[in-house]
Amino acid sequence: MMQYIEEEYKVQGGLEYKPKMDDKEWISKSWVGTLHGYEEVEDIQNIFCAAGFYQVKTVKLGGKEILLSPIDNTDLEQLFSKEVDWIDTHFESIKKCSPSTVARERVTWVKCIGIPLMAWEENMFKLIANLIDSDSEVDSSVAASVNRWAVEISERIVCGGRI
């Protein structure tokens, strides 16, 4: 029989969630890291493996945030404390998870069609991003040649409203 934790967590939009006991156990062993840039997001698991860190599982949370979970019973705190320089090279911050840890950002791709070539530059895409979310940022490190841009949004937008 599945055991549930007595605590309930309120989620944005009024939802309530009661986690299973297993959820609290694995989250207490996990960490969240924020990469310096978007360039490494897609390849972060390979970057860890290339450095010999096969005991770390990575999950993209959105934006530059990565969930770092141990494979087997690896003590990530001990591992990371020995590899401070390597961690600092790739991450602007890293912190231990708690049951209330949330992903702070999401990145979505916006396909841009019908924009005159004269306007095909970063400021135009920032204007478009601001139509989606006034707090959004355009990632100019992503190639603009594919007629779409990565837009970082700070809130979830549903049917023209925010939750």
Backbone as CSV, one residue per row, in Angstrom:
resi,resn,N_x,N_y,N_z,CA_x,CA_y,CA_z,C_x,C_y,C_z
1,MET,0.840,-1.177,0.000,0.000,0.000,0.000,0.893,1.250,0.000
2,MET,0.557,2.226,-0.815,1.340,3.460,-0.940,1.112,4.347,0.276
3,GLN,2.203,4.829,0.858,2.096,5.736,1.994,2.174,7.168,1.494
4,TYR,1.360,8.040,2.079,1.360,9.441,1.713,1.850,10.276,2.879
5,ILE,2.476,11.387,2.563,2.962,12.320,3.563,1.772,13.126,4.071
6,GLU,1.782,13.445,5.329,0.677,14.201,5.912,0.581,15.623,5.370
7,GLU,1.723,16.182,4.946,1.732,17.569,4.463,1.067,17.659,3.093
8,GLU,0.366,18.752,2.876,-0.174,19.047,1.553,0.516,20.290,1.040
9,TYR,0.715,20.361,-0.255,1.381,21.493,-0.865,0.422,22.190,-1.800
10,LYS,0.345,23.503,-1.686,-0.487,24.296,-2.592,0.339,24.604,-3.827
11,VAL,-0.266,24.397,-4.964,0.368,24.649,-6.247,-0.317,25.858,-6.849
12,GLN,0.440,26.643,-7.625,-0.119,27.833,-8.262,-1.414,27.465,-8.977
13,GLY,-2.419,28.297,-8.875,-3.706,28.044,-9.504,-4.691,27.378,-8.561
14,GLY,-4.311,27.213,-7.271,-5.227,26.672,-6.283,-5.216,25.160,-6.160
15,LEU,-4.392,24.458,-6.923,-4.332,23.009,-6.828,-3.622,22.602,-5.544
16,GLU,-4.017,21.473,-4.994,-3.333,20.929,-3.831,-2.772,19.573,-4.201
17,TYR,-1.596,19.260,-3.679,-0.933,18.017,-4.004,-0.429,17.375,-2.725
18,LYS,-0.715,16.101,-2.557,-0.240,15.349,-1.401,0.734,14.296,-1.929
19,PRO,2.038,14.512,-1.723,3.032,13.596,-2.307,3.087,12.250,-1.599
20,LYS,3.554,11.237,-2.333,3.797,9.916,-1.764,5.083,9.971,-0.952
21,MET,5.255,9.068,-0.039,6.447,9.006,0.798,7.699,8.871,-0.076
22,ASP,7.632,8.084,-1.134,8.780,7.905,-2.035,9.205,9.225,-2.670
23,ASP,8.222,10.100,-2.962,8.534,11.398,-3.566,9.423,12.218,-2.649
24,LYS,9.106,12.240,-1.367,9.883,13.033,-0.421,11.296,12.472,-0.278
25,GLU,11.425,11.163,-0.336,12.742,10.539,-0.191,13.664,10.891,-1.361
26,TRP,13.178,10.743,-2.605,14.076,11.012,-3.732,14.349,12.499,-3.877
27,ILE,13.364,13.348,-3.566,13.589,14.791,-3.720,14.609,15.277,-2.686
28,SER,14.651,14.658,-1.518,15.608,15.072,-0.493,17.041,14.716,-0.871
29,LYS,17.210,13.817,-1.835,18.550,13.434,-2.295,18.955,14.180,-3.566
30,SER,18.051,14.977,-4.105,18.278,15.655,-5.386,18.683,17.115,-5.201
31,TRP,19.191,17.694,-6.272,19.640,19.079,-6.306,19.076,19.741,-7.552
32,VAL,18.991,21.075,-7.537,18.618,21.831,-8.730,19.769,22.770,-9.045
33,GLY,20.227,22.709,-10.288,21.289,23.592,-10.728,20.789,24.508,-11.826
34,THR,21.291,25.736,-11.843,20.980,26.686,-12.902,22.247,26.895,-13.716
35,LEU,22.187,26.503,-14.979,23.349,26.623,-15.861,23.658,28.079,-16.158
36,HIS,24.894,28.347,-16.575,25.276,29.709,-16.957,24.526,30.168,-18.205
37,GLY,24.287,29.258,-19.138,23.606,29.621,-20.383,22.786,28.457,-20.910
38,TYR,22.053,28.718,-21.984,21.183,27.707,-22.578,21.943,26.707,-23.445
39,GLU,23.183,27.032,-23.803,23.934,26.216,-24.749,24.094,24.773,-24.279
40,GLU,24.228,24.543,-22.975,24.510,23.210,-22.448,23.252,22.430,-22.051
41,VAL,22.091,23.060,-22.073,20.878,22.423,-21.566,20.608,21.093,-22.255
42,GLU,20.609,21.089,-23.567,20.250,19.875,-24.312,21.257,18.749,-24.142
43,ASP,22.488,19.077,-23.807,23.544,18.064,-23.757,24.074,17.830,-22.347
44,ILE,23.359,18.289,-21.330,23.908,18.276,-19.972,24.202,16.861,-19.466
45,GLN,23.378,15.869,-19.800,23.664,14.498,-19.345,24.983,14.007,-19.934
46,ASN,25.217,14.283,-21.218,26.477,13.887,-21.851,27.670,14.620,-21.241
47,ILE,27.472,15.870,-20.857,28.548,16.653,-20.223,28.929,16.018,-18.883
48,PHE,27.925,15.606,-18.106,28.217,14.924,-16.837,28.960,13.612,-17.088
49,CYS,28.503,12.831,-18.060,29.146,11.549,-18.352,30.580,11.737,-18.856
50,ALA,30.796,12.737,-19.712,32.142,13.003,-20.235,33.113,13.354,-19.110
51,ALA,32.589,13.931,-18.023,33.426,14.285,-16.871,33.557,13.103,-15.895
52,GLY,32.910,11.978,-16.221,33.003,10.794,-15.368,31.935,10.701,-14.296
53,PHE,30.919,11.566,-14.351,29.857,11.563,-13.349,28.670,10.733,-13.848
54,TYR,28.887,9.426,-13.951,27.839,8.531,-14.442,26.749,8.304,-13.399
55,GLN,27.009,8.658,-12.154,26.079,8.408,-11.065,25.085,9.556,-10.857
56,VAL,25.044,10.515,-11.809,24.115,11.644,-11.716,23.151,11.597,-12.897
57,LYS,21.862,11.604,-12.598,20.825,11.665,-13.637,20.372,13.111,-13.745
58,THR,20.294,13.636,-14.959,19.862,15.014,-15.165,18.493,15.043,-15.848
59,VAL,17.661,15.999,-15.417,16.343,16.202,-16.025,16.180,17.695,-16.247
60,LYS,15.851,18.077,-17.479,15.629,19.498,-17.789,14.310,19.941,-17.169
61,LEU,14.374,20.967,-16.324,13.165,21.487,-15.682,12.548,22.631,-16.473
62,GLY,13.314,23.228,-17.331,12.865,24.398,-18.074,13.887,25.500,-17.921
63,GLY,13.992,26.307,-18.933,14.980,27.370,-18.899,16.370,26.785,-18.743
64,LYS,17.127,27.322,-17.817,18.483,26.848,-17.561,18.543,25.944,-16.339
65,GLU,17.381,25.566,-15.799,17.344,24.762,-14.583,17.372,23.267,-14.880
66,ILE,18.203,22.562,-14.111,18.388,21.131,-14.285,18.201,20.441,-12.938
67,LEU,17.383,19.387,-12.916,17.252,18.548,-11.726,18.385,17.536,-11.773
68,LEU,19.130,17.438,-10.681,20.249,16.504,-10.567,19.890,15.479,-9.494
69,SER,19.722,14.222,-9.908,19.328,13.162,-8.978,20.383,12.072,-8.975
70,PRO,20.576,11.434,-7.812,21.577,10.376,-7.739,21.066,9.085,-8.370
71,ILE,21.966,8.378,-8.994,21.676,7.023,-9.450,22.206,6.115,-8.353
72,ASP,21.426,5.169,-7.916,21.732,4.322,-6.761,21.749,5.190,-5.508
73,ASN,22.707,5.007,-4.653,22.738,5.756,-3.394,23.889,6.737,-3.350
74,THR,24.244,7.311,-4.469,25.327,8.284,-4.526,24.978,9.499,-3.677
75,ASP,25.932,9.960,-2.887,25.759,11.162,-2.076,26.190,12.360,-2.929
76,LEU,25.224,13.061,-3.518,25.554,14.172,-4.409,26.228,15.322,-3.681
77,GLU,25.859,15.553,-2.443,26.497,16.637,-1.693,27.999,16.387,-1.570
78,GLN,28.358,15.170,-1.267,29.784,14.810,-1.161,30.463,14.919,-2.531
79,LEU,29.809,14.420,-3.563,30.368,14.487,-4.914,30.584,15.936,-5.339
80,PHE,29.573,16.780,-5.157,29.672,18.177,-5.584,30.704,18.962,-4.773
81,SER,30.851,18.627,-3.494,31.832,19.348,-2.671,33.257,19.065,-3.118
82,LYS,33.477,17.909,-3.747,34.812,17.571,-4.265,35.065,18.179,-5.641
83,GLU,34.021,18.609,-6.309,34.122,19.075,-7.699,33.642,20.521,-7.851
84,VAL,33.979,21.369,-6.897,33.506,22.752,-6.885,33.897,23.504,-8.157
85,ASP,35.136,23.364,-8.603,35.581,24.075,-9.813,34.803,23.624,-11.043
86,TRP,34.569,22.316,-11.177,33.825,21.799,-12.329,32.383,22.311,-12.285
87,ILE,31.764,22.254,-11.103,30.387,22.738,-10.937,30.312,24.222,-11.294
88,ASP,31.262,25.021,-10.781,31.266,26.471,-11.048,31.449,26.785,-12.527
89,THR,32.122,25.926,-13.257,32.310,26.124,-14.696,30.996,26.027,-15.456
90,HIS,30.107,25.172,-14.995,28.863,24.902,-15.728,27.624,25.554,-15.119
91,PHE,27.622,25.763,-13.803,26.416,26.228,-13.119,26.636,27.587,-12.462
92,GLU,25.632,28.466,-12.584,25.691,29.737,-11.850,25.235,29.538,-10.411
93,SER,24.405,28.523,-10.166,24.013,28.178,-8.799,23.585,26.721,-8.761
94,ILE,23.679,26.156,-7.574,23.245,24.778,-7.353,22.775,24.706,-5.905
95,LYS,21.613,24.077,-5.695,21.098,23.993,-4.321,20.353,22.686,-4.122
96,LYS,20.350,22.257,-2.893,19.669,21.025,-2.515,18.155,21.225,-2.612
97,CYS,17.459,20.211,-3.083,16.001,20.280,-3.213,15.322,20.112,-1.866
98,SER,14.126,20.642,-1.791,13.226,20.414,-0.670,11.853,20.132,-1.275
99,PRO,10.911,19.657,-0.497,9.581,19.392,-1.062,8.923,20.629,-1.671
100,SER,9.339,21.815,-1.278,8.721,23.029,-1.819,9.514,23.635,-2.985
101,THR,10.576,22.966,-3.450,11.354,23.464,-4.582,10.486,23.482,-5.843
102,VAL,10.526,24.585,-6.575,9.765,24.706,-7.817,10.676,25.163,-8.949
103,ALA,10.316,24.803,-10.168,11.013,25.317,-11.347,10.586,26.766,-11.524
104,ARG,11.550,27.664,-11.699,11.244,29.094,-11.764,10.958,29.599,-13.174
105,GLU,11.329,28.848,-14.181,11.156,29.358,-15.540,10.876,28.226,-16.508
106,ARG,10.332,28.579,-17.627,10.122,27.653,-18.743,10.587,28.368,-19.996
107,VAL,11.037,27.581,-20.945,11.406,28.147,-22.242,10.481,27.544,-23.275
108,THR,9.971,28.365,-24.123,9.137,27.884,-25.209,9.698,28.428,-26.518
109,TRP,9.463,27.714,-27.572,9.909,28.176,-28.892,8.779,28.930,-29.560
110,VAL,9.091,30.069,-30.097,8.118,30.881,-30.819,8.542,30.885,-32.280
111,LYS,7.668,30.385,-33.137,7.949,30.383,-34.570,7.480,31.709,-35.147
112,CYS,8.354,32.376,-35.862,8.066,33.700,-36.404,7.988,33.625,-37.920
113,ILE,6.805,33.919,-38.449,6.572,33.864,-39.896,6.107,35.235,-40.356
114,GLY,6.560,35.672,-41.513,6.083,36.915,-42.103,6.764,38.164,-41.581
115,ILE,7.902,38.029,-40.964,8.632,39.203,-40.477,9.582,39.657,-41.582
116,PRO,9.506,40.908,-41.992,10.402,41.389,-43.059,11.866,41.238,-42.649
117,LEU,12.705,40.923,-43.601,14.128,40.731,-43.326,14.763,41.943,-42.667
118,MET,14.294,43.139,-42.979,14.840,44.354,-42.362,14.631,44.353,-40.850
119,ALA,13.587,43.661,-40.392,13.270,43.636,-38.960,13.807,42.380,-38.271
120,TRP,14.533,41.562,-39.002,15.002,40.276,-38.488,16.224,40.471,-37.594
121,GLU,15.978,40.944,-36.400,17.063,41.173,-35.448,16.529,41.064,-34.030
122,GLU,17.428,41.017,-33.081,17.077,40.701,-31.699,16.016,41.628,-31.108
123,ASN,16.080,42.920,-31.359,15.096,43.840,-30.774,13.671,43.528,-31.228
124,MET,13.498,43.127,-32.493,12.168,42.751,-32.980,11.656,41.523,-32.229
125,PHE,12.526,40.556,-32.011,12.094,39.343,-31.319,11.815,39.611,-29.841
126,LYS,12.500,40.586,-29.270,12.191,40.985,-27.893,10.799,41.605,-27.823
127,LEU,10.438,42.401,-28.834,9.092,42.976,-28.868,8.030,41.881,-28.951
128,ILE,8.286,40.889,-29.788,7.347,39.771,-29.929,7.257,39.000,-28.614
129,ALA,8.398,38.743,-27.980,8.410,38.020,-26.705,7.616,38.766,-25.649
130,ASN,7.705,40.087,-25.648,6.972,40.883,-24.664,5.463,40.840,-24.897
131,LEU,5.026,40.540,-26.126,3.597,40.342,-26.372,3.100,39.082,-25.669
132,ILE,3.983,38.098,-25.540,3.633,36.833,-24.900,3.651,36.977,-23.389
133,ASP,4.693,37.608,-22.870,4.873,37.747,-21.416,5.778,38.941,-21.185
134,SER,5.303,39.918,-20.439,6.069,41.150,-20.250,7.387,40.927,-19.510
135,ASP,7.520,39.805,-18.805,8.766,39.504,-18.100,9.661,38.560,-18.895
136,SER,9.304,38.278,-20.142,10.049,37.294,-20.919,11.383,37.843,-21.402
137,GLU,12.271,36.926,-21.726,13.573,37.268,-22.280,13.784,36.437,-23.527
138,VAL,14.481,36.983,-24.499,14.823,36.255,-25.709,16.252,35.770,-25.557
139,ASP,16.464,34.494,-25.834,17.814,33.942,-25.767,18.489,34.149,-27.112
140,SER,19.347,35.152,-27.182,20.006,35.474,-28.453,21.150,34.524,-28.759
141,SER,21.499,33.631,-27.823,22.567,32.673,-28.103,22.077,31.546,-29.010
142,VAL,20.742,31.422,-29.149,20.179,30.404,-30.028,20.150,30.965,-31.444
143,ALA,20.506,30.150,-32.398,20.599,30.617,-33.784,19.273,31.166,-34.285
144,ALA,19.316,32.342,-34.884,18.105,32.983,-35.404,17.815,32.554,-36.834
145,SER,18.659,31.761,-37.398,18.493,31.395,-38.798,17.372,30.387,-39.026
146,VAL,16.787,29.868,-37.972,15.755,28.845,-38.128,14.349,29.405,-37.957
147,ASN,14.163,30.678,-38.106,12.913,31.435,-37.974,12.128,31.102,-36.706
148,ARG,12.819,30.835,-35.642,12.196,30.690,-34.330,13.218,31.066,-33.263
149,TRP,12.712,31.502,-32.120,13.573,31.943,-31.033,13.115,31.302,-29.742
150,ALA,14.049,31.075,-28.837,13.705,30.567,-27.513,13.291,31.743,-26.649
151,VAL,12.135,31.632,-26.034,11.627,32.696,-25.180,11.450,32.127,-23.781
152,GLU,12.085,32.763,-22.812,11.974,32.360,-21.415,10.777,33.070,-20.814
153,ILE,9.839,32.291,-20.270,8.664,32.903,-19.655,8.654,32.574,-18.171
154,SER,8.205,33.531,-17.370,8.252,33.376,-15.924,6.954,32.836,-15.345
155,GLU,5.882,32.851,-16.100,4.595,32.360,-15.627,3.983,31.497,-16.704
156,ARG,3.057,30.670,-16.309,2.332,29.866,-17.281,1.177,30.702,-17.815
157,ILE,1.050,30.738,-19.112,-0.023,31.515,-19.736,-1.017,30.533,-20.353
158,VAL,-2.286,30.664,-19.991,-3.310,29.755,-20.475,-4.449,30.570,-21.055
159,CYS,-4.781,30.335,-22.310,-5.923,30.979,-22.970,-5.952,32.492,-22.732
160,GLY,-4.818,33.132,-22.862,-4.765,34.576,-22.741,-4.761,35.074,-21.299
161,GLY,-4.893,34.183,-20.329,-4.849,34.574,-18.926,-3.666,33.958,-18.243
162,ARG,-3.385,34.381,-17.052,-2.241,33.856,-16.311,-2.750,33.071,-15.110
163,ILE,-1.990,32.002,-14.783,-2.282,31.289,-13.539,-1.013,31.213,-12.728
